Amino acid sequence: MLDIQYPERKTDQTLAGGVITAFTSLIGDVAQAPNQNLLSIKFEGRTILTRTHEDTVGLLIVDKDLRLFRNSHKAFVEEFYTKFQEEIKNFTGDVSPFSGAAEILLKMFPYLAKDQISLC
């Protein structure tokens, strides 16, 4: 999980991990066909954008549901899968092999500051 830190917001990583697990299960149940995507879930003024690609599910929580975020998110998930497909297939729970994902994130979301991103 990549976390983008904003000074005005604090994220409980344990809660976020649980939410991701729940949404991954939900998406798996809803999108039985391999190329279907449940695109967004709105709650309390925020939107969770989801994107599936092969064996990968990406979640992005945003305050505004903009096409810019959707396009960047889609590109991120696709490139993440391309770069890390062997690590994904052999995933054991160790996230350290995905440390290069921050560079992909900065490429797809160039308006983020590098010091805001951490691997959780």
Residue frames relative to the residue before (quaternion, step in Angstrom):
aa qw qx qy qz dx dy dz
M 1.0000 0.0000 0.0000 0.0000 0.00 0.00 0.00
L 0.2204 -0.7427 0.6181 0.1331 3.54 -0.96 0.90
D 0.1508 -0.7886 0.5930 0.0602 3.54 -0.94 0.91
I 0.1741 -0.7565 0.6224 0.0997 3.56 -0.92 0.92
Q 0.2430 -0.8100 0.5238 0.1024 3.55 -0.49 1.22
Y 0.0594 -0.7509 0.6574 0.0217 3.52 -0.99 0.94
P 0.5419 -0.6614 0.4002 0.3297 3.61 -0.77 0.95
E 0.7067 0.4675 -0.2679 0.4586 3.59 1.00 -0.75
R 0.7464 0.3303 -0.1962 0.5435 3.61 1.25 -0.17
K 0.1296 -0.7566 0.6358 0.0806 3.53 -1.04 0.78
T 0.1898 -0.7821 0.5869 0.0883 3.57 -0.98 0.89
D 0.3218 -0.7048 0.6008 0.1969 3.55 -0.93 0.94
Q 0.3556 -0.7851 0.4676 0.1962 3.59 -0.27 1.29
T 0.6208 0.5377 -0.3474 0.4525 3.59 1.03 -0.72
L 0.6606 0.4913 -0.2942 0.4855 3.56 0.94 -0.91
A 0.6487 0.5197 -0.3229 0.4526 3.59 0.91 -0.88
G 0.6488 0.5183 -0.3190 0.4568 3.59 0.96 -0.83
G 0.6468 0.5162 -0.3083 0.4692 3.57 1.04 -0.79
V 0.6365 0.5213 -0.3182 0.4710 3.55 1.03 -0.83
I 0.6477 0.5167 -0.3214 0.4585 3.58 0.94 -0.86
T 0.6421 0.5181 -0.3214 0.4648 3.58 0.96 -0.85
A 0.6637 0.5046 -0.3032 0.4614 3.59 0.93 -0.90
F 0.6864 0.4722 -0.2940 0.4684 3.60 0.89 -0.88
T 0.6015 0.5507 -0.3612 0.4522 3.58 1.04 -0.68
S 0.6545 0.4999 -0.3008 0.4809 3.56 0.98 -0.86
L 0.6485 0.5214 -0.3085 0.4608 3.57 0.94 -0.93
I 0.6701 0.4967 -0.3021 0.4615 3.56 0.85 -0.95
G 0.6329 0.5346 -0.3258 0.4555 3.57 1.01 -0.80
D 0.6784 0.4808 -0.2881 0.4750 3.58 1.03 -0.76
V 0.7061 0.4713 -0.2649 0.4574 3.58 0.95 -0.92
A 0.7858 0.2954 -0.1424 0.5244 3.57 0.85 -0.97
Q 0.0679 -0.8362 0.5441 0.0093 3.57 0.34 1.23
A 0.6556 0.4747 -0.3182 0.4935 3.59 1.06 -0.67
P 0.5780 -0.6636 0.3514 0.3196 3.60 -0.87 0.93
N 0.7754 0.3566 -0.2008 0.4809 3.61 1.01 -0.62
Q 0.4927 0.6372 -0.4545 0.3802 3.59 1.17 0.37
N 0.1245 -0.7839 0.6052 0.0607 3.55 -1.17 0.67
L 0.2803 -0.6598 0.6671 0.2026 3.50 -1.12 0.81
L 0.2685 -0.8522 0.4272 0.1388 3.56 -0.16 1.26
S 0.8397 -0.0768 0.0698 0.5331 3.62 0.85 -0.75
I 0.1253 -0.7335 0.6634 0.0786 3.47 -1.33 0.57
K 0.1939 -0.7994 0.5615 0.0896 3.58 -0.69 1.07
F 0.1566 0.7725 -0.6047 0.1140 3.55 -1.04 0.86
E 0.8783 -0.0345 0.0055 0.4768 3.54 -1.11 0.82
G 0.7580 -0.4096 0.2162 0.4592 3.58 0.76 1.00
R 0.6849 0.4059 -0.2873 0.5326 3.59 1.26 0.15
T 0.2425 -0.7476 0.5994 0.1516 3.52 -1.30 0.36
I 0.2277 -0.7241 0.6330 0.1524 3.54 -1.04 0.84
L 0.1644 -0.7709 0.6115 0.0697 3.54 -0.64 1.16
T 0.1119 -0.7971 0.5915 0.0477 3.56 -0.82 0.94
R 0.0034 0.7763 -0.6303 0.0087 3.51 -1.18 0.61
T 0.1203 -0.7797 0.6103 0.0711 3.57 -0.84 0.95
H 0.0558 0.7599 -0.6464 0.0405 3.53 -1.18 0.67
E 0.8157 -0.1118 0.0129 0.5674 3.55 -0.45 1.24
D 0.8106 -0.2112 0.1852 0.5139 3.62 -0.65 -1.13
T 0.6159 0.5653 -0.3175 0.4475 3.59 1.24 0.29
V 0.0877 -0.7533 0.6497 0.0517 3.53 -1.10 0.82
G 0.1079 -0.7886 0.6035 0.0476 3.56 -0.82 1.00
L 0.1096 -0.7691 0.6275 0.0522 3.54 -1.04 0.86
L 0.0294 -0.7744 0.6320 -0.0066 3.53 -1.00 0.87
I 0.1725 -0.7793 0.5966 0.0837 3.58 -0.71 1.08
V 0.0121 0.8162 -0.5722 0.0793 3.55 -0.65 1.18
D 0.5026 -0.6324 0.4961 0.3184 3.53 -1.25 0.48
K 0.7780 0.1586 -0.0832 0.6022 3.58 1.14 -0.69
D 0.3473 -0.7299 0.5573 0.1899 3.54 -0.92 0.97
L 0.0919 0.8151 -0.5579 0.1260 3.55 0.02 1.35
R 0.6036 -0.5635 0.4279 0.3674 3.56 -1.16 0.66
L 0.5827 0.5866 -0.3591 0.4330 3.60 1.08 -0.72
F 0.6793 0.4753 -0.2851 0.4809 3.60 0.92 -0.92
R 0.6464 0.5237 -0.3227 0.4513 3.59 0.94 -0.87
N 0.6807 0.4870 -0.2917 0.4630 3.60 0.88 -0.93
S 0.6615 0.4977 -0.3019 0.4729 3.58 0.95 -0.88
H 0.6465 0.5264 -0.3118 0.4558 3.56 1.01 -0.85
K 0.6447 0.5163 -0.3134 0.4685 3.58 0.93 -0.91
A 0.6725 0.4940 -0.2945 0.4659 3.58 0.88 -0.95
F 0.6322 0.5356 -0.3311 0.4516 3.59 1.01 -0.79
V 0.6875 0.4858 -0.2952 0.4519 3.59 0.77 -1.03
E 0.6579 0.5075 -0.3147 0.4588 3.60 0.95 -0.82
E 0.6936 0.4539 -0.2867 0.4802 3.61 0.87 -0.88
F 0.5898 0.5622 -0.3569 0.4567 3.59 1.09 -0.71
Y 0.6734 0.4856 -0.2970 0.4717 3.58 0.86 -0.93
T 0.6461 0.5275 -0.3242 0.4463 3.58 0.90 -0.90
K 0.7130 0.4608 -0.2591 0.4605 3.58 0.86 -0.95
F 0.8219 0.2725 -0.0949 0.4911 3.58 0.91 -0.92
Q 0.2715 0.8114 -0.4984 0.1394 3.63 1.13 0.30
E 0.6499 0.4982 -0.3374 0.4643 3.63 0.95 -0.67
E 0.6508 0.5084 -0.3082 0.4722 3.60 1.00 -0.83
I 0.6276 0.5281 -0.3281 0.4685 3.59 1.07 -0.74
K 0.6811 0.4940 -0.2898 0.4562 3.59 0.88 -0.94
N 0.7584 0.3337 -0.1762 0.5314 3.59 1.12 -0.66
F 0.2693 0.8116 -0.4865 0.1789 3.59 1.23 0.40
T 0.1222 -0.8087 0.5749 0.0244 3.55 -0.90 1.05
G 0.6796 -0.4493 0.3028 0.4945 3.58 1.26 -0.03
D 0.6067 0.5330 -0.3485 0.4757 3.58 1.25 -0.31
V 0.2410 -0.8108 0.5204 0.1168 3.58 -0.58 1.15
S 0.4498 0.7282 -0.4397 0.2722 3.61 1.21 -0.22
P 0.6168 0.5448 -0.3832 0.4194 3.68 0.97 -0.54
F 0.6801 0.4949 -0.2824 0.4612 3.60 1.23 -0.36
S 0.3147 0.7911 -0.4855 0.1985 3.59 1.23 0.23
G 0.6230 0.5527 -0.3394 0.4372 3.60 1.13 -0.50
A 0.4684 0.6939 -0.4372 0.3287 3.60 1.24 -0.12
A 0.5684 0.6013 -0.3895 0.4046 3.60 1.11 -0.56
E 0.6377 0.5210 -0.3323 0.4598 3.59 1.02 -0.74
I 0.6301 0.5112 -0.3335 0.4801 3.58 1.03 -0.77
L 0.6345 0.5395 -0.3241 0.4488 3.57 0.97 -0.89
L 0.6785 0.4819 -0.2918 0.4715 3.60 0.90 -0.89
K 0.6186 0.5375 -0.3376 0.4631 3.59 1.11 -0.65
M 0.7478 0.4071 -0.2167 0.4776 3.57 0.88 -0.95
F 0.7503 0.2217 -0.1295 0.6092 3.58 1.24 -0.55
P 0.0622 -0.8731 0.4817 0.0418 3.62 0.59 1.11
Y 0.6142 0.5648 -0.3461 0.4290 3.60 1.20 -0.28
L 0.5427 0.5892 -0.4142 0.4322 3.62 1.26 0.09
A 0.4003 -0.6772 0.5569 0.2665 3.56 -1.18 0.58
K 0.5550 -0.6496 0.4109 0.3179 3.59 -0.89 0.97
D 0.6803 0.5030 -0.3000 0.4407 3.60 0.98 -0.76
Q 0.5806 0.5771 -0.3721 0.4375 3.61 1.29 -0.06
I 0.6882 0.5050 -0.2579 0.4526 3.59 1.21 -0.50
S 0.0717 0.7778 -0.6228 0.0440 3.56 -0.98 0.88
L 0.4277 -0.6627 0.5553 0.2638 3.54 -1.23 0.64
C 0.1957 -0.8039 0.5554 0.0837 3.58 -0.72 1.08
